[in-house]
Amino acid sequence: MQPADLTLTARSVNRAMRRRLLTDAIFQRTMTAGGISVIVAVSAIFFYLASVVVPLFMPPSVDQRSSFALPGVAAEPTLELSAEEQREIGSRVGVGGSVSFFDFRSGELLAQARVPVPQGARVTSAASGERRSYAMGLGLSDGRVLVARQAFSVSFPDNRRVITPAIEFPAGEDPLAVDPRGQPIARLAVQQSDDGTTVAALSDDGRLLVVGVEVDTNPMTGAATTRTVGGEIGSVPGGVRELLIESKQRELFVLHGERSLSRYDIGDKASPRLLETVEIAPDGQRVTALALLSGGFSLIVGTDRGELAQWFPVRTEGTAFALTRIRGFAPMPAAVTTIAPEFNRKGFVVGDARGHLGSYFATSQRLLFVDKLSEQPIVRLGVPPRGNGYLAQDAAGQLHSAAVDNHYPEVSFHSIWQKVWYESYEQPDYVWQSSAANADFEPKFSLAPLTYGTIKAATYAMLVSVPLAILGAIFNAYFMSPRMRTIVKPTIEVMGALPTVVLGFLAGLWLAPLVENNLAGVLMSIVLLPPAMMLGAWLWHLAPEALRSRVAPGWEAALLMPFLALVVWLLLAVGHPIEAALFGGDLPNYLSNELGIGYEQRNSLVVGIAMGFAVTPTIFSIAEDAIFSVPKSLTSGSLALGATPWQTLVGVVLLTASPGIFSAVMIGLGRAVGETMIVLMATGNTAVMDFSMFTGFRTLSANIGVEMPEAGVGETHYRLLFLSALVLFAFTFVVNTVAELVRQRLREKYQTI
């Protein structure tokens, strides 16, 4: 070769080498950029989810604090402090019937009114009803009670909002005759709603009276008629200190002595009766404050040692209820002096003898904040309807107001992950119930049953898919003939492309009724199919050699499929006579009524079969590739050393392919955990914690899909759905990280085999 040709060849080689190096560099940087982009994208998803969730756990903020002299008639003790919905106008009701409306921030007096007291009578007692009713009652010296309420009307003259306060008389402007003897009213309780008004009064001579005013409205004419019913409670306990009527106006609570509370049934106002008497404070403590939470079902009890507890009636037997201590709260620094509930939530504020104000939420058992407002005791508290502020009066006649940013008080670690004793429940439980039909609803935001349902769905799906996929992959890669493999593997991989909504539709509308109608046969199929496969293989082994020689090696499975189909058909056919003979012809009903095992048509068994069908192709494809990729030199060497094919499979092939098989299982698990449509359509979507295969469940992903369109942006419900997504994200991240570490260990351990 001439020197010129050698030079030309060297230049060509150099150019090719430079192109290869350039190509390698480009691909290296592209892959690096792609990997970094994936990390950035995943991190961005995490931080976005976290940014929506974090406000749930932030403490409330208190600002716009101000203090001013008591508006209105300062010499008249305060009965109630309140405000209208926009937190612009505060109101102060005096025990003598004066009502003062003032600017919430500055205390500037805006208007004054007075409940008209009949001539010749004087006010001897006063009480207020549930906060959202704005109702109040004035007990008079002649045994009558005047019921009134505040009202706020909103108008927009000149496109400017104007809030006008007023006084209304829901039971009429004339006082109600409560005591026929005309004795002064010493203690009073009042409750008012659209259905009527109930008044309980302790007369000056120690009699306890109950009067109800029922309002019937003609739906055609709109005309209203009233009916008054009253009765007297016998054997009144001594030392009565406070009366409370629950919001449904069916029960009366009487605080007497140091710590005793009597509960009366006043559903029939003409004949009230005592239900029980309990001690609602520990020995040596005195009850100093008592209030009903919004909804009128729970009592909040404060003592002279600053302790706080929640009580409500719990069903004990049949229709009997017993007042039960449900939970305690972080104590106040000093003796509790007053308690004010929120209008529509299960929150309340507390004042103590050293001038502290504490904000609590019952369901989440949270102490939200404690503020030091004064050196004097707090004697009266009020909360605006939205719970976004407070009014507090101290013993020196100063009124303190503030705005409170308190959007998510119902959320705590306890309320999300632990059992909570909800109102009307017989015991603590895990409950997810994000909405209800009325404002008395107690939020139930436990993620525990949803997380449990997610794990349950994945478990049943993996129990079905892992044996099928792994064993199928082993047979397909190691024993099946090449021709049959080219048919089976693509077919199973195509199954993985089926839309899950189609699988969920078939599972809910076809498979679930089929399983219910053939439950005995289905259960027998699950148990007997593996032995039937072994039986089929044994029978094939006993077949004449002339017959077996006609089937090419690796094609035996093609004969097994019709055999197994025949076995399933026989088991389903035999299942009905067995049900008739042993279970009265209805196994689901027998499970429910005789064994106490609940059966739901759309249950975990159905979901396990459907999700197993969906997950199997993913696990099969990855595991089969891993097994098939084991170098032939390893298997050949093992066989050459005298190992049988099964020994080679177990001792060489599976160990070498174990990292890939493990990855296949983990990817399948991730698919099962995140599955939405199948569990959404094939389960009852009941958020229960029951691992039975015959009951349904609700998963985190299905819950997000169902409730996200209904959640208000920025509300607690909305952010908790994002927390559900964050839990799923964290779960898959942890599982995948652990799986990768295990896979790397397996790879390092068996790569030299």
TAWOGI-V240186 format. One record per pair of residues at least 24 apart in sequence whose ideal C-beta (glycine too) atoms are under 8 Angstrom apart, sorted by the first residue. I is the first residue (numbers start at 1). J is the second residue. D is the distance in Angstrom with one decimal. If there is no record, write none. Layout:
BEGIN
I,J,D
I,J,D
END
This chain:
BEGIN
45,729,7.0
46,726,7.7
46,729,6.3
49,722,5.6
49,725,5.6
49,726,4.4
49,729,6.2
50,726,6.6
52,718,8.0
52,719,5.7
52,722,4.2
53,719,6.0
53,722,5.4
53,723,4.7
53,726,5.5
55,407,7.4
55,408,6.7
55,719,6.6
56,408,4.9
56,411,4.6
56,716,7.1
56,719,5.1
56,720,7.1
56,723,6.8
57,408,8.0
57,411,6.9
58,408,7.9
59,368,6.7
59,369,6.2
60,359,6.9
60,368,5.1
60,369,5.7
60,404,5.6
60,405,5.8
60,406,3.9
60,409,7.3
61,404,7.4
61,405,4.4
62,369,6.5
62,371,6.3
62,402,5.2
62,403,7.3
62,404,5.3
62,405,7.8
63,402,7.0
63,403,5.7
63,405,7.6
64,105,6.4
64,401,7.8
64,402,5.9
64,403,4.1
65,400,7.2
65,401,7.4
65,402,4.5
66,105,5.7
66,106,6.8
66,107,7.3
66,400,7.4
66,401,5.4
66,402,7.4
67,373,7.9
67,398,5.4
67,399,7.0
67,400,4.9
67,401,7.8
68,106,6.6
68,107,3.2
68,398,7.3
68,399,5.8
68,401,7.9
69,107,6.8
69,397,6.6
69,398,6.8
69,399,7.2
70,393,6.5
70,397,4.8
70,398,7.1
70,399,5.3
71,100,4.7
71,102,4.1
71,107,5.6
71,108,7.9
71,109,4.9
71,399,7.0
72,98,5.8
72,99,7.7
72,100,2.8
72,102,7.5
72,109,6.8
72,112,6.2
73,98,4.7
73,100,7.2
74,397,5.8
78,379,7.2
78,380,4.5
78,393,5.6
79,126,4.8
79,127,7.6
79,128,6.0
79,136,6.5
80,128,4.4
80,136,6.5
80,380,7.4
80,382,6.7
81,340,7.6
81,380,5.5
81,381,6.5
81,382,2.9
81,391,4.3
81,392,7.8
81,393,6.5
81,399,7.8
82,131,6.9
82,134,6.7
82,150,7.0
82,382,4.9
82,383,7.9
82,384,7.7
82,391,7.6
83,382,6.7
83,383,7.9
83,384,4.2
83,385,7.3
83,389,7.0
83,391,6.8
84,152,4.3
84,163,5.8
84,165,7.4
84,384,7.5
84,385,7.3
85,152,7.5
85,384,7.1
85,385,4.6
85,386,6.4
86,161,7.8
86,163,6.6
87,384,4.6
87,386,7.1
87,388,6.1
87,389,5.2
87,403,7.0
88,163,6.2
89,152,7.1
89,163,5.5
89,165,6.2
90,382,7.4
90,391,5.7
90,401,6.9
91,150,5.8
91,165,6.7
92,399,7.7
93,128,7.1
93,136,5.7
93,150,7.5
95,123,6.7
95,125,7.9
95,126,4.2
96,123,5.1
96,126,7.7
96,138,8.0
97,123,5.9
97,126,7.7
97,138,5.4
97,146,7.7
97,148,7.9
99,150,6.7
99,165,7.9
99,167,6.2
101,165,4.5
104,384,7.8
104,389,7.1
104,391,7.7
104,401,5.8
105,401,6.5
107,399,6.2
107,401,7.4
110,165,7.7
111,165,5.9
113,165,7.7
113,166,7.6
113,167,5.1
115,146,6.2
115,148,4.8
115,167,6.3
116,173,7.6
117,146,7.0
118,142,7.8
118,144,7.6
118,146,7.8
118,175,6.3
121,175,7.8
124,184,4.5
124,185,5.4
124,186,6.7
124,204,7.6
125,185,4.9
125,186,6.0
125,187,5.9
125,188,4.4
125,201,7.7
126,188,6.5
127,188,4.2
127,189,5.3
127,190,5.1
127,243,7.2
128,190,7.2
129,190,5.1
129,191,4.8
129,192,5.1
129,245,7.7
130,191,6.5
130,247,4.9
130,292,7.2
130,294,7.4
130,296,6.1
131,294,7.0
131,340,7.7
131,341,6.1
131,342,7.2
131,343,4.8
131,383,7.2
131,385,7.8
132,294,7.2
132,343,4.5
132,344,6.5
132,385,6.8
132,439,7.6
133,191,7.6
133,192,5.2
133,193,6.4
135,170,7.0
135,190,6.0
135,191,7.1
135,192,3.8
135,197,7.7
136,190,6.9
137,188,5.5
137,189,7.7
137,190,3.4
137,199,6.1
138,188,7.9
139,178,7.9
139,184,7.4
139,185,2.8
139,186,7.5
139,187,7.8
139,188,4.3
139,201,6.0
140,175,6.2
140,184,7.4
140,185,6.4
141,184,4.5
141,185,7.8
142,182,5.3
142,184,7.6
143,177,7.0
143,178,6.0
143,179,3.2
143,180,7.4
143,181,6.4
143,182,4.2
143,183,5.3
143,184,7.0
143,185,6.6
143,203,6.8
144,175,3.7
144,176,6.2
144,177,5.5
144,178,6.2
144,179,7.7
144,185,7.9
145,175,6.0
145,176,5.0
145,178,5.0
145,185,6.3
145,188,6.6
145,190,7.2
145,199,5.0
145,201,6.3
145,211,7.7
146,175,4.4
146,176,7.6
147,171,4.3
147,176,6.6
147,190,6.1
147,192,6.3
147,197,5.6
147,199,7.1
149,192,6.5
170,197,6.3
171,197,4.6
171,213,5.1
171,226,7.6
172,226,7.4
176,211,6.0
176,213,6.6
176,228,7.1
177,211,7.9
178,209,5.5
178,211,5.0
178,230,7.1
179,203,5.1
179,207,7.3
179,209,5.8
181,205,7.7
181,207,8.0
183,207,7.5
187,240,5.8
187,241,7.8
187,242,7.1
187,243,5.3
188,243,6.6
189,243,3.6
189,244,5.6
189,245,4.8
189,252,7.0
190,245,7.0
191,245,4.1
191,246,7.4
191,247,6.3
191,249,5.1
191,296,7.6
193,247,7.2
193,249,7.1
195,249,7.7
196,226,8.0
196,249,7.1
198,245,5.5
198,249,4.1
198,266,7.0
198,269,7.1
200,243,5.0
200,245,5.8
200,252,5.2
200,266,7.3
201,243,7.7
202,236,7.4
202,240,5.4
202,243,6.6
206,236,6.0
207,232,6.0
207,233,8.0
207,236,6.7
208,232,6.9
208,233,4.1
208,236,4.5
208,240,7.5
208,254,7.2
209,233,7.4
210,252,6.7
210,266,5.1
210,269,5.3
210,272,5.2
211,269,6.6
212,249,7.0
212,266,7.7
212,269,3.9
229,269,4.3
229,270,5.4
230,269,6.0
230,270,7.0
231,268,7.7
231,269,5.6
231,270,4.4
231,271,5.5
231,272,5.6
233,264,6.3
233,272,5.1
233,274,7.5
235,274,7.5
237,262,5.8
237,277,7.4
242,290,5.6
244,290,6.6
244,291,7.8
244,292,5.7
244,299,7.6
245,296,7.9
246,292,6.2
246,296,3.9
246,297,6.6
247,292,7.2
247,295,6.1
247,296,2.8
247,297,7.8
247,440,7.6
248,296,6.3
251,275,7.6
251,313,7.9
253,290,7.7
253,292,7.9
253,299,6.7
255,287,6.3
255,290,5.5
258,285,7.9
258,286,4.7
258,287,7.0
259,285,6.5
259,286,6.3
259,287,5.0
259,303,7.8
261,287,7.9
261,290,7.9
261,299,7.7
261,323,7.1
263,313,7.5
263,323,5.8
275,321,7.6
276,322,6.5
276,323,6.3
278,322,7.9
278,323,5.1
280,309,7.5
280,311,6.0
280,323,7.7
280,325,7.5
281,307,7.7
281,309,8.0
282,307,7.6
288,335,5.6
288,336,5.3
288,337,6.4
289,336,4.6
289,337,6.3
289,338,5.5
289,339,4.6
289,350,7.5
290,339,7.1
291,339,4.0
291,340,6.8
291,341,5.5
291,348,6.6
292,341,6.6
293,341,5.0
293,346,5.5
293,348,6.4
293,362,6.1
294,341,5.5
294,342,5.8
294,343,6.2
294,344,5.6
294,345,6.2
294,346,6.3
294,439,7.6
294,440,7.1
295,346,7.7
295,423,7.1
295,439,7.7
295,440,3.6
295,442,7.4
296,440,7.8
297,423,4.8
297,424,7.1
297,440,7.3
298,326,7.5
298,346,7.4
298,362,6.5
298,423,5.9
299,323,7.8
300,339,5.4
300,341,7.2
300,348,5.6
300,362,7.4
302,332,7.6
302,336,2.9
302,337,7.9
302,339,5.7
302,350,6.3
303,335,7.3
303,336,6.3
304,335,4.3
304,336,7.6
305,331,7.1
305,335,6.7
306,331,4.2
306,332,3.9
306,333,6.2
306,334,5.6
306,335,6.0
306,336,6.0
306,352,6.1
307,331,4.9
307,336,7.7
308,332,7.0
308,336,6.6
308,350,6.5
308,360,7.0
310,362,5.4
312,423,5.7
314,425,7.8
314,426,6.0
315,426,5.4
326,421,4.9
327,362,7.5
327,365,5.5
327,421,6.7
329,360,5.5
329,365,6.5
329,367,6.4
330,367,4.2
332,356,6.1
332,358,5.4
332,370,7.5
333,370,7.4
337,377,5.2
337,378,5.6
337,379,6.2
338,378,6.0
338,379,6.2
338,380,5.8
338,381,5.3
339,381,7.3
340,380,7.9
340,381,3.7
340,382,5.8
340,383,5.6
341,383,7.5
342,383,5.1
342,387,4.5
343,383,6.9
343,384,7.7
343,385,4.3
343,386,7.6
343,387,7.0
344,385,7.0
344,387,7.6
344,439,5.1
345,387,5.7
345,409,7.0
345,410,7.3
346,410,7.3
346,442,5.7
346,443,7.7
347,383,7.9
347,387,5.9
347,406,7.7
347,409,5.4
349,381,5.2
349,383,6.0
349,390,5.6
349,392,7.8
350,381,7.6
351,377,7.3
351,378,2.7
351,379,7.2
351,380,7.7
351,381,5.3
351,392,6.2
352,377,7.2
352,378,6.5
353,377,4.5
355,394,6.1
357,381,7.2
357,390,6.6
357,392,5.3
357,400,7.8
359,390,7.5
359,404,7.2
359,406,7.0
359,409,7.8
361,409,3.8
361,410,6.0
363,410,5.5
363,415,5.9
363,420,6.4
363,422,7.1
363,442,5.6
363,443,6.1
363,444,7.9
364,409,6.5
364,410,5.2
364,411,6.2
364,412,3.9
364,414,6.3
364,415,4.2
365,412,6.7
365,414,5.4
365,415,7.4
366,409,6.2
366,412,5.0
368,406,6.4
368,409,5.7
371,402,7.7
373,400,4.8
374,398,6.4
374,400,7.0
407,714,7.8
407,715,7.9
407,716,7.2
408,716,5.1
408,719,7.0
410,443,4.4
410,445,6.6
410,716,6.1
411,445,6.7
411,716,6.2
411,720,7.1
415,445,6.2
415,446,6.9
416,445,6.3
416,446,6.2
416,447,5.2
416,448,7.6
416,720,7.8
416,723,7.7
417,446,7.3
417,447,6.7
417,448,5.6
418,448,7.6
420,444,7.4
420,446,6.7
430,689,5.5
431,687,7.2
432,687,4.1
432,698,7.2
432,703,7.2
433,687,7.8
434,707,6.1
434,711,7.9
434,717,5.0
434,720,7.9
435,710,7.6
435,717,7.5
443,716,7.0
445,716,7.1
445,717,7.7
445,720,5.4
446,687,8.0
447,700,7.4
447,720,7.3
447,723,7.0
447,724,6.3
447,727,6.6
448,689,6.9
449,687,4.2
449,688,6.0
449,689,5.0
449,697,7.7
449,698,7.0
450,687,5.9
450,698,5.8
450,699,6.5
450,700,4.8
450,703,5.3
450,724,6.5
451,700,6.3
451,727,6.5
452,689,4.8
452,697,7.3
453,679,7.9
453,687,6.8
453,688,7.8
453,697,3.4
453,698,4.9
453,699,4.7
453,700,7.6
454,673,6.0
454,699,4.3
454,700,4.9
454,701,7.1
454,728,7.4
454,731,7.8
456,604,6.2
456,691,6.1
456,697,5.2
457,604,7.4
457,607,5.9
457,611,6.5
457,672,6.6
457,673,7.8
457,675,7.0
457,679,5.3
457,683,7.9
457,697,6.5
457,699,5.3
458,669,6.0
458,672,4.1
458,673,4.9
460,604,5.1
460,605,7.4
460,607,6.2
460,608,3.2
460,611,7.2
460,612,7.7
460,693,6.8
461,607,7.2
461,608,5.7
461,611,3.6
461,612,5.1
461,614,7.7
461,615,5.4
461,672,4.2
461,675,7.5
462,612,7.8
462,615,7.3
462,665,7.6
462,668,6.8
462,669,6.2
462,672,6.2
463,608,6.3
463,612,7.5
464,608,5.0
464,609,6.1
464,611,7.4
464,612,2.8
464,613,7.7
464,616,7.7
465,611,7.5
465,612,4.1
465,613,7.8
465,615,4.2
465,616,4.3
465,619,5.9
465,668,6.1
465,672,7.7
466,619,6.6
466,665,6.1
466,668,7.2
468,612,7.0
468,616,5.4
468,620,7.7
469,615,7.6
469,616,4.7
469,617,7.8
469,618,7.9
469,619,3.6
469,620,4.1
469,623,6.3
469,664,7.3
469,668,7.1
470,619,6.9
470,620,8.0
470,623,5.7
470,661,6.5
470,664,7.8
470,665,7.6
472,616,7.8
472,620,5.5
472,624,7.7
473,619,7.6
473,620,5.1
473,623,3.9
473,624,3.9
473,626,8.0
473,627,5.8
473,661,7.7
473,664,7.8
474,623,7.9
474,627,6.2
474,649,6.9
474,654,7.6
475,557,6.6
476,620,7.7
476,624,5.3
477,624,5.0
477,627,4.0
477,628,4.0
478,627,6.3
478,645,7.8
478,649,5.9
478,653,6.4
479,554,6.0
479,645,7.9
480,554,4.8
480,557,6.8
481,552,6.0
481,553,6.5
481,554,3.1
481,555,5.7
482,554,7.8
484,554,6.0
484,555,5.8
484,557,7.5
484,558,7.0
489,621,7.5
489,624,6.4
492,616,7.5
492,617,5.2
492,620,5.4
492,621,7.0
493,617,5.9
493,620,8.0
493,621,5.3
495,613,7.5
495,616,7.5
495,617,4.7
496,614,7.8
496,617,3.2
496,618,5.7
496,621,7.0
498,614,7.4
499,677,7.9
500,614,5.8
500,675,6.5
500,676,7.5
500,677,4.4
500,678,5.3
501,677,4.5
501,681,7.4
503,610,5.4
503,613,6.5
503,614,5.4
503,677,7.6
503,678,5.5
504,610,6.8
504,677,4.5
504,678,4.2
504,679,7.7
504,680,6.4
504,681,3.4
504,682,5.4
505,681,6.0
506,610,7.4
507,606,5.6
507,607,7.0
507,609,7.3
507,610,3.6
507,678,6.2
507,681,6.7
507,682,3.8
508,602,6.0
508,606,7.9
508,681,4.4
508,682,4.7
511,606,5.5
511,609,6.5
511,610,6.4
511,682,7.5
512,601,5.0
512,602,5.0
512,603,7.6
512,606,4.7
512,682,6.5
513,601,6.8
515,603,8.0
515,605,6.3
515,606,5.6
515,609,7.8
516,588,5.9
516,599,7.9
516,601,5.1
518,572,5.0
518,575,5.6
518,576,7.5
519,575,7.4
519,579,7.5
519,587,4.6
519,588,5.9
520,575,3.7
520,576,7.3
520,578,5.1
520,579,4.7
520,583,7.2
520,587,5.2
521,571,4.9
521,572,3.6
521,573,7.2
521,574,6.8
521,575,2.8
521,576,7.4
522,572,7.4
522,575,7.4
522,605,7.5
524,571,4.7
524,574,7.4
524,575,6.2
524,578,7.9
525,567,7.7
525,568,5.3
525,571,4.9
525,572,7.2
528,567,7.3
528,571,6.4
529,564,6.7
529,567,6.8
529,568,7.3
532,563,7.7
532,564,6.4
532,567,4.5
533,560,6.8
533,564,6.7
536,560,5.4
536,563,4.7
536,564,7.1
588,694,7.7
591,694,6.5
597,692,6.3
597,694,6.1
598,690,7.5
598,692,7.0
598,694,6.5
598,695,5.5
599,694,4.5
599,695,7.7
600,684,5.2
600,686,7.7
600,694,6.7
600,695,5.5
600,696,5.0
601,684,8.0
602,682,5.6
602,683,5.2
602,684,5.1
602,696,5.6
603,683,7.2
603,684,7.7
603,692,8.0
603,693,6.5
603,694,5.1
603,695,5.7
603,696,5.5
604,683,7.6
604,692,7.1
604,693,4.7
604,694,7.2
604,695,6.6
604,696,7.0
604,697,6.6
605,693,4.5
605,694,6.7
606,682,5.4
606,683,7.8
607,678,6.5
607,679,5.8
607,682,5.0
607,683,5.6
607,696,8.0
607,697,8.0
608,693,7.2
610,678,5.2
610,682,5.4
611,672,5.8
611,675,5.8
611,678,5.3
611,679,7.3
614,671,7.5
614,675,6.9
614,678,6.3
615,668,4.7
615,671,5.3
615,672,5.3
615,675,8.0
616,668,7.9
618,664,7.3
618,667,6.0
618,668,5.2
618,671,5.7
619,664,4.6
619,665,6.2
619,667,7.2
619,668,4.0
620,664,7.8
621,664,7.8
622,660,6.4
622,663,6.3
622,664,3.6
622,667,6.3
623,657,7.5
623,660,6.6
623,661,4.8
623,664,4.1
623,665,7.8
625,660,6.8
626,657,4.2
626,659,7.3
626,660,2.4
626,661,5.6
626,663,7.6
626,664,6.9
627,653,6.1
627,654,7.6
627,657,4.6
627,660,7.5
627,661,7.3
629,657,7.3
629,660,7.4
630,656,4.8
630,657,5.4
631,656,7.9
634,753,6.7
652,753,6.3
655,750,4.8
655,753,5.9
656,750,5.5
656,751,7.9
656,753,5.4
658,746,4.9
658,750,6.2
659,743,4.6
659,744,7.7
659,746,4.4
659,747,4.4
659,750,7.4
662,739,6.7
662,742,6.2
662,743,5.4
662,746,6.2
663,739,6.8
663,743,5.5
666,735,6.6
666,736,6.6
666,739,3.8
666,743,7.9
669,735,6.5
670,732,5.4
670,735,6.8
670,736,6.7
673,701,7.8
673,728,6.9
673,731,6.5
673,732,6.3
673,735,7.8
674,701,5.7
674,728,6.6
674,732,7.0
675,699,7.7
675,701,6.7
676,701,4.4
676,702,5.6
676,704,7.8
676,705,5.1
677,705,7.9
680,705,5.9
680,706,6.8
700,724,4.5
700,725,7.6
700,727,6.2
700,728,5.3
701,728,6.4
END
